[in-house]
Amino acid sequence: MKKFILFCLTFLFVLPVKAELTHPIDLLNAMMEAHKNRNYEIHYILQHSDNIKSMKYHHALENNHEFAQLLSLDNAYETILLRNNAISYLGFNFTPFSLKGTKILDALPAVFHANFNELNHYNFVPLGKSRVADRIANVIKIVPSDNTRFSYTLWIDEQNYLLLKSELFDNQNTLLEQFRVIEQRVNDQFDNLIPQLKTMLFPPVNTQNSLVNTPLEWQVNWLPVGFKPISSSRQVIPVGQGQEEVESQLFSDGLSTFTVYLRSQGDEAFNNQFARQEKLILFIHVLGNREVVVIGDIPMSVAERIAQSIVFQQ
C-alpha cells in the first residue's frame, strides 16, 4: 500500500501544470487573444467623471468569425451588433443603421482591442496582483514614453485573461475613464448569441455620400511620434436645409487615436476653442474660411498643435 501511495504522489507531481504568465507583454497578448477568441459575457460599469453607464457586452466566435452585442442597460433601449463584418446600431430614439467594421469600439476602453506588440511608445510595468469582481487579477501600468498620449492601468483576470478593470489617466494623473466588470460568464462550448444574430434582420450597410481612403488636398504637417495615418474620407452630411462636404483623416499609435475633420465653412468666433466630452478632447481652429476640428483621446496641447499644422497642397 505504501508503494502504491508513493507511486500516486510521484505521478501527481509530474503532471503538466499550466505555466503562469508573468511578463507584462505576455499577459497583454493573452488578454488580446481572449477578447478575440473566447465566448464570454460581461456586465460592467463605464464611468467618465459623474457620467456612469451600466453595459453588457456579449462576444462569441464561430469558424473564426466574430459575433458580438453591446447593450446599454439604462434608459432607452440601445444596442450595437456585430455580424459578418458589419456593425448595426439599433434603438428607439434613432433610425437604425449599419456600418462596415470588424470591432465594436463604442463604450469599451481602447485597450480592449489593442495590438500591444505594435505599441512602441509605451512601457509596460507590472504592479502585482489585486481582486476585482471576486476574481484575482494581474495589474499592469501602461506608461507612455512622452507627454503626447495618456496612461492606463489594467486589471487582467489571472485565469481567463479577460479585462476586469481599466483606468485611463491624463498627463496630470486625472482619471478620465474607468471600466469595471461587475460579473462575467465564460462559455467556450456553445453560445446562444450566434443563432440569435444569424436569424435577425439588420439595416443595410450605409455607403452613400461617402468616399473612403480618397486622396485629399491637405495634410497634417506635424504628428506625435508613433502616430500613423489609418484612413481618410470625404462625405456629404445634411446641415439645416442643405448639405455640407466634410473631409477627415484618422490617425493612431495603436492605442490612442484622433481624427482631423476639415469643414468647408468656418466661423471665426469658434477659432481656437476647445471642449472635453468624456475622455475625448475637441479643438477647433479656423483657417481662412475653413474649419479644422481635432477630436481624440490626446492632450489638448497636442490637439492644438496638430490643428495648427494643417497645410494645403498647391
C-alpha positions in Angstrom: 0.0 0.0 0.0 2.8 2.4 0.9 4.5 1.8 -2.5 1.1 2.5 -4.2 0.7 5.8 -2.4 4.2 6.9 -3.2 3.6 6.0 -6.9 0.4 8.1 -7.0 2.2 11.0 -5.4 5.0 10.8 -7.9 2.5 10.7 -10.8 0.7 13.8 -9.3 3.8 15.9 -9.2 4.9 15.1 -12.8 1.5 16.1 -14.3 1.8 19.1 -16.6 0.9 22.3 -14.9 -0.3 25.4 -16.9 2.5 27.9 -16.7 1.5 31.2 -15.1 2.2 34.2 -17.3 4.2 36.9 -15.5 5.7 39.1 -18.1 3.5 42.2 -18.9 3.6 41.8 -22.7 2.6 38.1 -22.4 -0.3 39.0 -20.2 -1.4 41.8 -22.5 -1.2 39.5 -25.6 -3.2 36.8 -23.7 -5.8 39.4 -23.0 -6.0 40.4 -26.6 -6.4 36.8 -27.7 -9.0 36.1 -25.0 -11.2 39.1 -26.2 -11.0 37.8 -29.8 -11.2 34.1 -29.4 -13.4 33.3 -26.4 -17.1 33.1 -25.8 -18.0 35.4 -22.9 -20.5 37.8 -21.5 -19.6 40.7 -19.1 -21.7 43.2 -17.2 -19.7 46.3 -16.5 -19.8 49.9 -15.4 -18.2 52.6 -17.6 -17.6 56.0 -15.8 -16.5 59.3 -17.1 -16.5 61.9 -14.3 -20.1 61.9 -13.0 -21.5 60.1 -16.0 -22.0 56.4 -15.2 -23.3 53.8 -17.7 -24.1 50.2 -17.0 -23.5 48.0 -20.0 -23.5 44.3 -21.2 -21.0 43.0 -23.8 -21.5 39.5 -25.3 -18.9 38.0 -27.6 -18.8 34.7 -29.5 -16.7 33.1 -32.1 -17.6 30.6 -34.9 -15.3 29.4 -37.6 -13.0 32.4 -37.0 -16.0 34.8 -37.4 -16.8 37.1 -34.5 -20.2 37.9 -33.3 -20.9 40.5 -30.6 -23.6 42.5 -28.9 -23.2 45.7 -26.8 -26.3 46.6 -24.8 -27.0 49.7 -22.7 -28.8 48.6 -19.5 -30.0 52.1 -18.6 -32.6 54.5 -20.0 -33.9 54.0 -23.6 -33.1 50.7 -25.4 -29.9 50.9 -27.5 -27.8 48.1 -28.8 -24.9 47.6 -31.2 -24.5 44.3 -33.0 -21.5 42.8 -34.9 -22.1 40.2 -37.6 -20.4 39.5 -41.0 -18.0 42.4 -40.7 -20.9 44.8 -40.3 -21.8 46.8 -37.2 -25.5 47.7 -36.7 -26.9 50.3 -34.4 -30.5 49.7 -33.1 -32.6 51.8 -30.8 -35.9 53.5 -30.1 -34.6 57.1 -30.4 -32.9 57.0 -33.8 -33.2 55.3 -37.2 -31.3 52.0 -37.3 -28.2 51.9 -39.5 -25.2 49.7 -40.3 -21.6 50.5 -41.0 -18.7 48.3 -42.2 -16.4 47.2 -39.3 -14.9 44.3 -37.5 -14.9 45.5 -33.9 -17.4 47.3 -31.7 -15.5 50.3 -30.3 -18.3 52.2 -28.6 -18.4 52.2 -24.8 -15.4 50.0 -24.5 -11.9 51.1 -23.4 -9.3 51.4 -26.2 -7.2 48.7 -24.7 -9.9 46.2 -25.3 -8.9 45.6 -28.9 -5.3 47.0 -29.0 -2.4 45.1 -30.6 0.2 45.5 -27.8 3.1 44.2 -30.0 2.8 47.4 -32.1 2.9 49.8 -29.1 6.5 51.0 -29.4 6.0 54.3 -27.5 4.7 52.8 -24.2 6.3 50.9 -21.3 4.5 48.1 -19.5 5.0 48.0 -15.8 3.8 45.1 -13.5 2.1 46.2 -10.3 1.4 42.8 -8.7 -2.0 41.3 -8.1 -5.4 42.5 -6.9 -9.0 41.5 -6.8 -11.9 42.6 -8.9 -15.4 41.2 -9.1 -14.3 38.3 -6.8 -11.6 37.4 -9.3 -7.8 37.5 -8.9 -6.2 39.9 -11.4 -2.7 40.8 -12.6 -2.3 44.6 -12.6 -0.3 46.3 -15.3 0.5 50.0 -15.8 0.8 51.2 -19.4 3.1 54.3 -19.3 3.7 56.5 -22.4 7.2 57.4 -23.3 6.4 61.1 -23.8 3.6 63.6 -22.9 1.7 63.3 -26.2 -0.6 60.5 -25.0 -2.3 59.1 -21.9 -1.6 56.2 -19.5 -3.6 53.2 -18.5 -3.8 50.8 -15.5 -5.2 47.4 -16.3 -6.5 44.5 -14.2 -6.4 41.3 -16.2 -8.1 38.1 -15.0 -5.5 35.6 -13.8 -7.3 32.6 -15.1 -9.1 33.5 -18.4 -7.1 36.8 -19.2 -10.3 38.8 -19.8 -10.0 42.5 -18.8 -11.7 43.1 -15.4 -10.9 46.8 -14.9 -9.1 49.6 -16.6 -8.4 53.2 -15.7 -7.3 56.0 -18.1 -5.3 58.9 -16.8 -4.3 62.2 -18.4 -0.9 63.9 -18.0 -1.9 65.4 -14.7 -2.9 62.0 -13.4 -6.6 62.9 -13.6 -8.9 59.9 -14.0 -10.7 60.3 -17.3 -12.3 56.9 -17.7 -12.9 53.8 -15.5 -14.1 50.4 -16.9 -15.0 47.9 -14.2 -16.6 44.4 -14.7 -19.3 43.5 -12.2 -20.0 40.0 -13.4 -18.5 37.7 -16.2 -19.6 34.4 -17.8 -17.3 32.3 -20.0 -18.6 29.5 -22.1 -16.3 28.2 -24.9 -18.6 25.2 -25.8 -21.7 26.8 -27.1 -23.1 30.3 -27.2 -26.7 31.2 -28.0 -25.7 34.7 -29.3 -24.6 33.2 -32.7 -28.0 31.7 -33.7 -29.8 34.8 -32.5 -27.7 37.1 -34.6 -27.8 34.8 -37.6 -31.6 35.0 -37.8 -32.0 38.7 -37.1 -32.7 41.3 -39.9 -30.2 44.2 -40.0 -30.4 47.5 -41.7 -28.2 47.6 -44.9 -24.7 49.0 -44.7 -24.7 52.7 -45.4 -22.2 53.5 -48.2 -24.0 56.6 -49.7 -22.4 60.0 -49.7 -19.0 58.7 -48.5 -15.7 58.1 -50.3 -13.3 56.2 -48.1 -9.4 56.4 -48.5 -9.8 59.1 -51.1 -6.8 61.5 -51.8 -7.3 64.8 -50.0 -5.8 68.2 -50.9 -4.5 68.9 -47.4 -2.3 67.1 -44.9 -1.3 67.2 -41.2 2.3 68.6 -41.1 3.0 67.5 -37.5 2.2 64.3 -35.8 3.3 63.0 -32.3 6.0 60.3 -32.7 4.4 56.9 -33.4 1.1 58.1 -34.8 0.3 56.9 -38.3 -2.5 57.7 -40.8 -5.1 54.9 -40.8 -7.8 56.2 -43.2 -9.2 59.2 -44.9 -12.7 60.0 -46.2 -14.9 62.6 -47.9 -18.6 62.6 -47.2 -21.6 64.9 -47.6 -23.7 65.5 -44.5 -27.0 67.3 -44.0 -26.8 70.7 -42.4 -30.0 72.6 -41.8 -31.9 72.8 -45.1 -28.8 72.0 -47.2 -25.7 69.8 -47.3 -22.0 70.2 -46.4 -18.9 68.4 -47.5 -16.7 67.2 -44.7 -13.2 65.6 -45.1 -11.5 63.6 -42.4 -8.2 61.8 -41.6 -7.9 59.2 -38.8 -4.6 58.6 -37.0 -3.5 56.1 -34.3 -0.4 54.8 -32.5 -2.2 51.5 -31.9 -3.8 52.6 -28.7 -4.6 56.4 -28.7 -6.5 57.8 -31.7 -7.6 61.1 -33.1 -9.5 62.3 -36.2 -8.9 65.6 -38.0 -12.0 67.0 -39.8 -12.0 69.8 -42.4 -15.2 71.6 -42.9 -15.9 73.9 -45.9 -17.4 76.5 -43.6 -15.6 78.2 -40.7 -16.7 80.7 -38.1 -14.0 83.0 -36.6 -16.0 83.1 -33.3 -15.0 79.5 -32.7 -11.3 79.9 -33.5 -9.0 78.1 -31.1 -11.9 76.9 -28.9 -11.7 73.5 -27.1 -14.0 71.3 -25.1 -13.9 67.9 -23.4 -16.5 65.2 -23.9 -15.9 62.3 -21.6 -12.3 61.1 -22.4 -12.2 63.0 -25.8 -10.8 66.4 -26.4 -12.2 68.6 -29.1 -10.2 71.5 -30.6 -11.4 73.9 -33.3 -9.1 76.0 -35.4 -10.2 78.3 -38.3 -8.1 78.5 -41.4 -9.4 81.3 -43.7 -13.0 80.3 -44.5 -12.5 76.7 -43.4 -12.7 75.0 -40.0 -10.3 72.3 -38.7 -11.7 70.1 -35.9 -9.5 67.7 -34.0 -11.2 65.0 -31.8 -9.3 62.3 -29.9 -8.0 60.8 -26.6 -4.9 63.0 -26.6 -3.8 66.1 -24.6 -5.3 69.4 -25.5 -1.9 71.0 -26.3 -1.3 68.1 -28.8 -4.7 68.6 -30.5 -3.9 72.3 -30.8 -0.5 71.7 -32.4 -2.0 69.2 -34.8 -4.8 71.5 -35.9 -2.4 74.4 -36.5 -0.1 72.3 -38.6 -2.6 71.7 -41.4 -1.2 72.7 -44.8 -2.9 72.7 -48.2 -1.3 71.3 -51.3 -0.6 73.8 -54.0 
